[in-house]
Amino acid sequence: MLLGTSHIADSFILAYRIPNLFRRLVGEGSMSASFIPVFTSYMREKPPKEVWKFANNLFWTLALVLAIITVLGMIFSPAVIHIFTPTSAKNVNWDEAIALNRIIFPYLFFIGLAALAMGILNCFHIFGLPASTPVLLNLAIILFSVGIVWHHFKSPAISLAVGVLVGGALQFLVQVPALVQKGMHFDFGISFSHPGIQNVARLMLPRFFGIGIGQINFFVDTYFLNSARMPQGSLTALYLADRVMELVLGGYAIAVATAILPMMSHQAAAQDYNSLKRTLSFSVRIVAFITVPAALGLIILREPIIRVLFQHGQFVAESTRLTARALLYSAMGLPALASVKLIVPAFYSTRDTRTPVAVALVSLVLNVILNIVFIQFFFKRVQNGGPALATSIASFVDFAALFVIFRMRYGALGGMRILRSFAKIAMCASIMGVGAWLGMHYTSFTVHSRFIVQLLVFIGLIGGATVLYLGAAWLFRCHEIEEVYGIATRRRTVADTGFAEP
């Protein structure tokens, strides 16, 4: 890794996480969750001309708001950085972080528009292109980390910051042709009085807390990771662990949550609550089938994963230990984090915004309390993994409370079927876990020093664990394996524009 877990690495991660936090809360969080139900209602009730007028007005109005936030964020970057590092400046070079934050902050503008584009395309049942756009961000960062590129900048950190900005722009621009193909022509028009825009704005504030609880918890984690007790590189370690987690969350859980939100909104609008509950139950089982073994695999193979992906250049063995510890505690909460992303939209599709907010606030308070407890009384045991463990526990509480409340209000969700599925999934994952541990032990992964040998062993471990899990799932007749295959091969046979008849 180009920066390792040095002071400048923590400065870069801090500068990047701030606009990225706003992006998740406003762009892909509350804004998208508020926009999709309103847009789907327009598609059902309004002619195409009014639908696209709403979309165009919202686009330019959002662009104006994002531009203002971006300019203010750049101007007041010192204050923003200090808010995120109030406990200690030991692990962060503030001047460097402020400069990097000013370069990266316009990323918020592009990624906010990309999130809106994603929401529109999802309403037309286009999921592949929007879901693949994060690949462009990663490619841009990789390109700007190559020596032939970053040598043209003052420092590697500045080169990476520019890479983030370029990646954000690409995430939006690549979706523009698909939007135009569907009928959006970006006719200029800013309107704060449009009924649809007012509905979106009215729904955003409560959803800001409901959808964004995981990201608010990451803000809390950032605060505690800058404690004087934390070792250097703690912030970078949690960021990298989070990136590994997003390979699962971004590739599966978030994709499923994004896909079902328009479906549940249509079902709720038609007051078809039985179908809505079946959709939610199905989604929870599918995501559990993926995230439970993924979480166990991340826990067992955490050190090989970090060594293969990151232990290069300035990223040394101590960096791997820090990051592996953060990944251990982060992975524990992966199934809960994924499930929260499914059940919160279920509440919102029924126009209930208060319940997720109330539960989210309780979860947030619990996260703060646990962070204080871990850093004061259990620091020697959990060390830099404390914030990640606090977030994992808070996420389980968050999901459990939301699930119980939803069931009490709308009736049975197929709880026994979910429990039976979970029992089978846990059994299959345990078999996979034992196989992964034995494989790591007998291949002696840690004694290999050459990268190519480590890579081959690592591929063998991941591939073997996957085959073992799928084999066990087939043997124990987990129906989810058939459902996942059906989703992957199912084709739409009926053309559907989604618009109401004029």
C-alpha positions as CSV (number, residue, x, y, z in Angstrom):
1,M,0.0,0.0,0.0
2,L,1.3,3.4,-1.0
3,L,0.9,5.2,2.4
4,G,0.9,2.3,4.8
5,T,-0.5,3.2,8.3
6,S,1.5,6.3,8.7
7,H,0.4,9.8,9.9
8,I,-0.1,10.9,6.3
9,A,-2.3,7.8,5.7
10,D,-4.5,8.7,8.7
11,S,-4.7,12.3,7.3
12,F,-5.8,11.0,3.9
13,I,-8.3,8.6,5.3
14,L,-9.8,11.3,7.5
15,A,-10.0,13.8,4.6
16,Y,-11.7,11.1,2.4
17,R,-14.1,9.8,5.1
18,I,-15.7,13.3,5.7
19,P,-17.1,13.9,2.2
20,N,-17.8,10.1,1.9
21,L,-19.8,10.2,5.1
22,F,-21.9,13.1,3.7
23,R,-22.3,11.1,0.5
24,R,-23.6,8.1,2.2
25,L,-26.0,10.0,4.5
26,V,-27.3,12.5,1.9
27,G,-26.6,10.9,-1.5
28,E,-27.1,7.1,-1.1
29,G,-28.8,7.3,2.2
30,S,-31.7,9.6,3.0
31,M,-32.0,11.2,-0.4
32,S,-32.2,8.0,-2.4
33,A,-34.5,6.3,0.2
34,S,-36.8,9.4,0.0
35,F,-36.7,9.9,-3.7
36,I,-37.5,6.3,-4.9
37,P,-40.9,6.0,-3.3
38,V,-41.9,9.4,-4.6
39,F,-40.6,8.7,-8.0
40,T,-42.3,5.3,-8.2
41,S,-45.6,7.0,-7.3
42,Y,-45.1,9.5,-10.1
43,M,-44.4,6.6,-12.5
44,R,-47.7,4.9,-11.5
45,E,-49.9,8.0,-11.5
46,K,-48.4,10.6,-13.9
47,P,-47.6,10.7,-17.6
48,P,-44.0,10.5,-18.7
49,K,-43.7,14.3,-19.4
50,E,-44.5,15.1,-15.7
51,V,-42.2,12.3,-14.5
52,W,-39.2,13.7,-16.3
53,K,-40.1,17.3,-15.4
54,F,-39.9,16.2,-11.8
55,A,-36.6,14.3,-12.4
56,N,-35.0,17.2,-14.2
57,N,-36.1,19.8,-11.6
58,L,-34.8,17.6,-8.8
59,F,-31.5,17.0,-10.6
60,W,-30.7,20.7,-11.0
61,T,-32.0,21.6,-7.5
62,L,-29.9,18.9,-5.9
63,A,-26.9,20.1,-8.0
64,L,-27.3,23.6,-6.6
65,V,-27.6,22.3,-3.0
66,L,-24.6,20.0,-3.4
67,A,-22.5,22.8,-5.0
68,I,-23.2,25.1,-2.0
69,I,-22.3,22.3,0.5
70,T,-19.2,21.6,-1.5
71,V,-18.0,25.2,-1.5
72,L,-18.8,25.6,2.2
73,G,-17.0,22.4,3.0
74,M,-13.9,23.6,1.2
75,I,-13.9,27.0,2.8
76,F,-14.5,25.7,6.3
77,S,-12.3,22.6,5.9
78,P,-10.2,23.5,9.0
79,A,-13.3,23.5,11.2
80,V,-14.6,20.3,9.7
81,I,-11.3,18.5,10.2
82,H,-11.2,19.7,13.9
83,I,-14.7,18.4,14.5
84,F,-13.5,14.9,13.5
85,T,-10.3,15.1,15.6
86,P,-11.3,16.8,18.8
87,T,-9.6,14.4,21.2
88,S,-6.1,14.4,20.0
89,A,-4.0,15.5,17.0
90,K,-1.4,12.8,17.8
91,N,-2.3,10.6,14.8
92,V,-3.2,13.2,12.3
93,N,-1.3,16.0,10.5
94,W,-4.0,18.6,10.5
95,D,-2.5,20.8,7.8
96,E,-2.1,17.9,5.5
97,A,-5.6,16.6,6.3
98,I,-7.1,20.1,5.6
99,A,-5.4,20.4,2.2
100,L,-6.5,16.9,1.2
101,N,-10.0,17.5,2.4
102,R,-10.3,20.6,0.1
103,I,-9.2,18.5,-2.9
104,I,-11.5,15.6,-2.1
105,F,-14.6,17.6,-1.0
106,P,-16.0,18.2,-4.6
107,Y,-16.3,14.4,-4.7
108,L,-19.5,14.9,-2.7
109,F,-21.0,16.9,-5.6
110,F,-20.4,14.2,-8.2
111,I,-21.3,11.3,-6.0
112,G,-24.5,12.9,-4.9
113,L,-25.6,13.3,-8.5
114,A,-24.5,9.7,-9.2
115,A,-26.7,8.5,-6.3
116,L,-29.7,10.3,-7.8
117,A,-28.9,8.8,-11.2
118,M,-28.7,5.3,-9.6
119,G,-32.2,5.9,-7.9
120,I,-33.8,6.8,-11.3
121,L,-32.3,3.8,-13.1
122,N,-33.2,1.4,-10.3
123,C,-36.9,2.6,-10.7
124,F,-36.6,1.4,-14.3
125,H,-35.2,-2.0,-13.0
126,I,-31.7,-1.2,-14.2
127,F,-29.4,-2.4,-11.4
128,G,-26.2,-3.7,-13.0
129,L,-24.8,-0.4,-14.3
130,P,-25.4,1.6,-11.1
131,A,-24.1,-1.2,-8.9
132,S,-20.9,-1.5,-10.9
133,T,-19.9,2.2,-10.7
134,P,-17.8,1.8,-7.5
135,V,-15.4,-0.2,-9.7
136,L,-14.6,3.1,-11.5
137,L,-13.7,4.8,-8.2
138,N,-11.4,1.9,-7.3
139,L,-9.8,1.9,-10.8
140,A,-9.2,5.7,-10.6
141,I,-7.5,5.3,-7.1
142,I,-5.4,2.5,-8.4
143,L,-4.4,4.5,-11.5
144,F,-3.4,7.5,-9.4
145,S,-1.4,5.3,-7.0
146,V,0.9,4.1,-9.8
147,G,4.4,5.6,-9.7
148,I,4.2,7.0,-13.2
149,V,1.2,9.1,-12.2
150,W,1.7,10.1,-8.6
151,H,5.3,11.3,-9.2
152,H,3.6,14.3,-11.1
153,F,2.0,15.4,-7.8
154,K,3.6,17.0,-4.7
155,S,3.0,13.8,-2.6
156,P,1.3,10.4,-3.0
157,A,-1.5,11.5,-0.8
158,I,-2.4,14.4,-3.1
159,S,-2.3,12.0,-6.1
160,L,-4.7,9.6,-4.3
161,A,-7.0,12.6,-3.4
162,V,-7.2,13.6,-7.1
163,G,-7.9,9.9,-7.9
164,V,-10.9,9.9,-5.6
165,L,-12.2,13.1,-7.2
166,V,-11.8,11.7,-10.7
167,G,-13.4,8.4,-9.7
168,G,-16.5,10.3,-8.3
169,A,-16.9,12.2,-11.5
170,L,-16.8,9.0,-13.5
171,Q,-19.4,7.3,-11.3
172,F,-21.9,10.0,-12.4
173,L,-20.9,10.4,-16.0
174,V,-21.0,6.7,-16.8
175,Q,-24.7,6.7,-15.9
176,V,-25.7,9.7,-18.0
177,P,-26.1,7.8,-21.4
178,A,-28.5,5.3,-19.7
179,L,-30.6,8.2,-18.3
180,V,-30.8,9.9,-21.7
181,Q,-31.8,6.6,-23.2
182,K,-34.7,6.3,-20.8
183,G,-35.9,9.8,-21.6
184,M,-34.1,12.3,-19.3
185,H,-32.7,15.3,-21.2
186,F,-31.5,17.4,-18.3
187,D,-33.6,20.4,-19.1
188,F,-32.5,23.2,-16.8
189,G,-34.9,24.1,-14.0
190,I,-34.4,24.8,-10.3
191,S,-37.5,24.5,-8.2
192,F,-38.0,24.3,-4.4
193,S,-41.7,24.6,-4.8
194,H,-42.3,21.5,-6.9
195,P,-44.6,19.1,-5.0
196,G,-42.4,16.1,-5.7
197,I,-39.3,17.9,-4.5
198,Q,-41.1,19.0,-1.4
199,N,-42.2,15.5,-0.7
200,V,-38.6,14.2,-1.0
201,A,-37.3,17.0,1.2
202,R,-40.0,16.3,3.8
203,L,-39.0,12.7,4.0
204,M,-35.3,13.2,4.0
205,L,-34.7,14.4,7.6
206,P,-36.1,11.3,9.5
207,R,-34.6,9.0,6.9
208,F,-31.3,10.8,7.4
209,F,-31.1,9.1,10.8
210,G,-32.8,5.9,9.9
211,I,-30.8,4.9,6.8
212,G,-27.6,6.7,8.0
213,I,-27.3,5.1,11.4
214,G,-24.4,2.9,10.3
215,Q,-22.6,6.0,8.9
216,I,-23.3,8.0,12.0
217,N,-21.8,5.2,14.0
218,F,-18.7,5.4,11.8
219,F,-18.5,9.1,12.7
220,V,-18.5,8.0,16.4
221,D,-15.8,5.4,15.6
222,T,-13.7,8.1,13.9
223,Y,-14.0,10.3,17.0
224,F,-12.7,7.5,19.3
225,L,-10.1,6.2,16.9
226,N,-8.4,9.6,17.3
227,S,-8.0,9.1,21.0
228,A,-4.5,9.5,22.4
229,R,-4.6,5.8,23.5
230,M,-5.1,4.5,20.0
231,P,-1.9,3.3,18.2
232,Q,-0.8,5.2,15.0
233,G,-2.7,3.9,12.0
234,S,-5.9,3.0,13.8
235,L,-8.0,5.2,11.6
236,T,-6.5,3.7,8.4
237,A,-6.9,0.2,9.8
238,L,-10.6,0.6,10.3
239,Y,-11.0,2.3,6.9
240,L,-9.3,-0.7,5.1
241,A,-11.3,-3.2,7.1
242,D,-14.4,-1.2,6.1
243,R,-13.3,-1.4,2.4
244,V,-13.0,-5.2,2.7
245,M,-16.5,-5.4,4.3
246,E,-17.9,-3.3,1.4
247,L,-16.9,-6.0,-1.0
248,V,-19.7,-8.0,0.6
249,L,-22.0,-5.2,1.5
250,G,-21.6,-3.4,-1.8
251,G,-21.7,-6.5,-4.0
252,Y,-24.6,-8.2,-2.4
253,A,-26.5,-6.7,0.6
254,I,-26.7,-3.1,-0.7
255,A,-27.5,-4.4,-4.2
256,V,-30.4,-6.4,-2.8
257,A,-31.6,-3.5,-0.6
258,T,-31.5,-1.1,-3.6
259,A,-33.4,-3.6,-5.8
260,I,-36.2,-4.3,-3.3
261,L,-36.9,-0.7,-2.3
262,P,-38.8,0.2,-5.5
263,M,-40.6,-3.2,-5.3
264,M,-41.7,-2.6,-1.7
265,S,-42.7,0.9,-2.5
266,H,-45.0,-0.4,-5.2
267,Q,-46.4,-3.1,-2.9
268,A,-47.0,-0.6,-0.1
269,A,-48.7,1.9,-2.5
270,A,-51.0,-0.9,-3.5
271,Q,-51.5,-1.9,0.2
272,D,-50.4,-5.4,-0.6
273,Y,-48.7,-6.0,2.8
274,N,-48.6,-9.8,2.4
275,S,-46.4,-9.4,-0.7
276,L,-44.3,-6.8,1.1
277,K,-43.7,-9.2,4.0
278,R,-42.8,-12.0,1.7
279,T,-40.3,-9.7,-0.2
280,L,-38.7,-8.7,3.1
281,S,-38.5,-12.3,4.4
282,F,-37.1,-13.5,1.2
283,S,-34.4,-10.7,1.1
284,V,-33.4,-11.4,4.7
285,R,-32.9,-15.1,4.0
286,I,-30.9,-14.4,0.8
287,V,-28.6,-11.9,2.4
288,A,-28.1,-14.2,5.4
289,F,-27.1,-17.0,3.0
290,I,-24.3,-14.7,1.7
291,T,-23.3,-12.6,4.7
292,V,-23.1,-15.3,7.4
293,P,-20.4,-17.4,5.7
294,A,-18.7,-14.3,4.4
295,A,-18.5,-12.9,8.0
296,L,-17.1,-16.2,9.3
297,G,-14.6,-16.4,6.4
298,L,-13.4,-12.8,7.0
299,I,-12.9,-13.6,10.7
300,I,-10.9,-16.8,10.1
301,L,-9.0,-15.7,7.0
302,R,-8.6,-12.0,8.1
303,E,-4.8,-12.0,8.2
304,P,-4.3,-13.7,4.8
305,I,-6.8,-11.3,3.3
306,I,-5.1,-8.2,4.6
307,R,-1.6,-9.5,3.8
308,V,-2.5,-10.3,0.2
309,L,-4.5,-7.2,-0.5
310,F,-2.5,-4.6,1.4
311,Q,0.9,-5.7,2.8
312,H,3.1,-4.0,0.1
313,G,5.3,-1.0,0.1
314,Q,4.8,1.1,3.3
315,F,2.2,-1.3,4.6
316,V,4.2,-3.6,7.0
317,A,3.5,-6.5,9.3
318,E,2.4,-4.2,12.1
319,S,-0.1,-2.5,9.7
320,T,-1.5,-6.0,8.9
321,R,-2.0,-6.8,12.6
322,L,-3.8,-3.5,13.2
323,T,-6.1,-3.9,10.2
324,A,-6.8,-7.6,10.8
325,R,-7.9,-6.8,14.4
326,A,-10.3,-4.1,13.1
327,L,-11.6,-6.6,10.5
328,L,-12.2,-9.2,13.1
329,Y,-14.6,-7.1,15.1
330,S,-16.1,-5.4,12.0
331,A,-16.9,-8.8,10.4
332,M,-18.9,-9.9,13.5
333,G,-21.5,-7.3,12.7
334,L,-21.7,-7.9,8.9
335,P,-25.0,-9.9,8.9
336,A,-26.7,-7.3,11.1
337,L,-25.4,-4.3,9.1
338,A,-26.7,-6.0,5.9
339,S,-30.1,-6.8,7.4
340,V,-30.6,-3.3,8.7
341,K,-30.2,-2.0,5.1
342,L,-33.2,-4.3,4.2
343,I,-35.6,-3.7,7.0
344,V,-35.4,0.1,7.3
345,P,-36.7,0.6,3.7
346,A,-39.5,-1.7,4.6
347,F,-40.7,0.7,7.3
348,Y,-40.2,3.7,4.9
349,S,-42.2,2.0,2.2
350,T,-45.2,2.0,4.6
351,R,-44.6,5.7,5.3
352,D,-43.4,5.0,8.8
353,T,-40.4,7.3,9.4
354,R,-40.6,7.7,13.2
355,T,-39.8,4.1,14.3
356,P,-36.5,3.7,12.4
357,V,-35.4,7.1,13.8
358,A,-36.2,6.2,17.4
359,V,-34.5,2.8,17.1
360,A,-31.5,4.4,15.4
361,L,-31.1,6.9,18.2
362,V,-31.1,4.2,20.8
363,S,-28.5,2.3,18.7
364,L,-26.4,5.4,18.4
365,V,-26.4,6.0,22.1
366,L,-25.5,2.4,22.7
367,N,-22.6,2.7,20.3
368,V,-21.2,5.7,22.2
369,I,-21.5,4.0,25.6
370,L,-19.8,0.8,24.3
371,N,-17.0,2.8,22.8
372,I,-16.4,4.5,26.1
373,V,-16.5,1.2,28.0
374,F,-14.1,-0.5,25.6
375,I,-11.6,2.3,25.6
376,Q,-11.7,2.7,29.3
377,F,-12.0,-0.8,30.7
378,F,-11.2,-3.3,27.9
379,F,-8.6,-1.5,25.8
380,K,-5.8,-4.1,26.4
381,R,-8.1,-6.8,25.0
382,V,-9.8,-5.1,22.0
383,Q,-7.3,-2.2,21.4
384,N,-8.1,-0.5,18.0
385,G,-10.9,-3.0,17.4
386,G,-13.1,-1.4,20.1
387,P,-15.0,1.0,17.9
388,A,-15.7,-1.7,15.3
389,L,-17.0,-4.1,18.0
390,A,-19.2,-1.3,19.4
391,T,-20.7,-0.7,16.0
392,S,-21.3,-4.5,15.4
393,I,-23.1,-4.9,18.7
394,A,-25.2,-1.8,18.1
395,S,-26.2,-3.0,14.7
396,F,-27.5,-6.3,16.0
397,V,-29.6,-4.4,18.6
398,D,-30.8,-2.1,15.8
399,F,-31.9,-5.0,13.6
400,A,-33.5,-7.0,16.3
401,A,-35.6,-4.1,17.6
402,L,-36.8,-3.2,14.1
403,F,-37.6,-6.8,13.2
404,V,-39.7,-7.3,16.4
405,I,-41.6,-4.0,15.9
406,F,-42.3,-4.7,12.2
407,R,-43.7,-8.1,13.1
408,M,-45.9,-6.7,15.9
409,R,-47.4,-4.2,13.5
410,Y,-47.9,-6.2,10.3
411,G,-48.0,-9.8,11.4
412,A,-45.8,-12.8,11.0
413,L,-42.8,-12.5,8.7
414,G,-42.2,-16.2,8.3
415,G,-40.0,-16.1,11.4
416,M,-39.8,-19.9,11.7
417,R,-38.8,-20.3,8.1
418,I,-36.1,-17.6,8.6
419,L,-34.9,-19.4,11.7
420,R,-34.7,-22.8,10.0
421,S,-32.9,-21.2,7.1
422,F,-30.5,-19.5,9.5
423,A,-29.8,-22.8,11.4
424,K,-28.9,-24.5,8.1
425,I,-26.8,-21.6,6.9
426,A,-25.0,-21.5,10.3
427,M,-24.3,-25.2,10.1
428,C,-23.0,-25.0,6.5
429,A,-20.9,-21.9,7.4
430,S,-19.4,-23.8,10.4
431,I,-18.3,-26.6,8.2
432,M,-16.8,-24.1,5.8
433,G,-15.1,-22.3,8.7
434,V,-13.5,-25.5,10.0
435,G,-12.3,-26.3,6.5
436,A,-10.8,-22.8,6.0
437,W,-9.0,-23.0,9.4
438,L,-7.6,-26.4,8.6
439,G,-6.5,-25.2,5.1
440,M,-4.8,-22.2,6.5
441,H,-3.1,-24.3,9.1
442,Y,-1.8,-27.0,6.8
443,T,-0.8,-24.8,4.0
444,S,1.3,-22.7,6.4
445,F,0.3,-19.5,4.8
446,T,2.2,-17.3,7.2
447,V,5.6,-18.9,6.4
448,H,5.5,-18.1,2.7
449,S,7.4,-14.8,2.0
450,R,7.0,-14.6,-1.8
451,F,3.8,-12.8,-2.9
452,I,3.0,-15.1,-5.8
453,V,3.0,-18.1,-3.5
454,Q,0.8,-16.3,-0.9
455,L,-1.6,-15.3,-3.7
456,L,-1.9,-18.8,-5.0
457,V,-2.5,-20.2,-1.5
458,F,-5.0,-17.5,-0.8
459,I,-6.9,-18.2,-4.0
460,G,-7.0,-21.8,-3.1
461,L,-8.3,-21.1,0.4
462,I,-11.0,-18.8,-0.8
463,G,-12.0,-21.1,-3.6
464,G,-12.0,-24.2,-1.4
465,A,-14.0,-22.5,1.3
466,T,-16.6,-21.4,-1.3
467,V,-16.9,-24.8,-2.8
468,L,-17.2,-26.4,0.6
469,Y,-20.0,-24.0,1.7
470,L,-22.0,-24.4,-1.5
471,G,-21.5,-28.2,-1.3
472,A,-22.8,-28.3,2.3
473,A,-25.7,-26.0,1.4
474,W,-26.7,-28.4,-1.4
475,L,-26.3,-31.4,0.9
476,F,-28.5,-29.9,3.6
477,R,-31.0,-28.7,1.0
478,C,-30.7,-25.0,1.7
479,H,-33.4,-23.5,-0.6
480,E,-31.6,-20.2,-0.8
481,I,-29.0,-21.7,-3.1
482,E,-31.7,-22.4,-5.6
483,E,-33.2,-18.9,-5.1
484,V,-29.8,-17.2,-5.7
485,Y,-29.3,-19.2,-8.8
486,G,-32.9,-18.3,-10.0
487,I,-32.2,-14.6,-9.4
488,A,-29.0,-14.9,-11.4
489,T,-30.6,-16.6,-14.4
490,R,-34.1,-15.2,-14.4
491,R,-35.0,-13.0,-17.4
492,R,-37.8,-10.5,-17.8
493,T,-40.1,-11.6,-20.5
494,V,-42.6,-8.8,-20.4
495,A,-41.6,-5.3,-21.5
496,D,-42.6,-2.7,-18.8
497,T,-41.8,1.0,-19.0
498,G,-43.2,1.5,-15.5
499,F,-45.1,4.7,-16.6
500,A,-48.7,5.4,-16.1
501,E,-50.9,5.6,-19.1
502,P,-51.4,9.2,-20.3
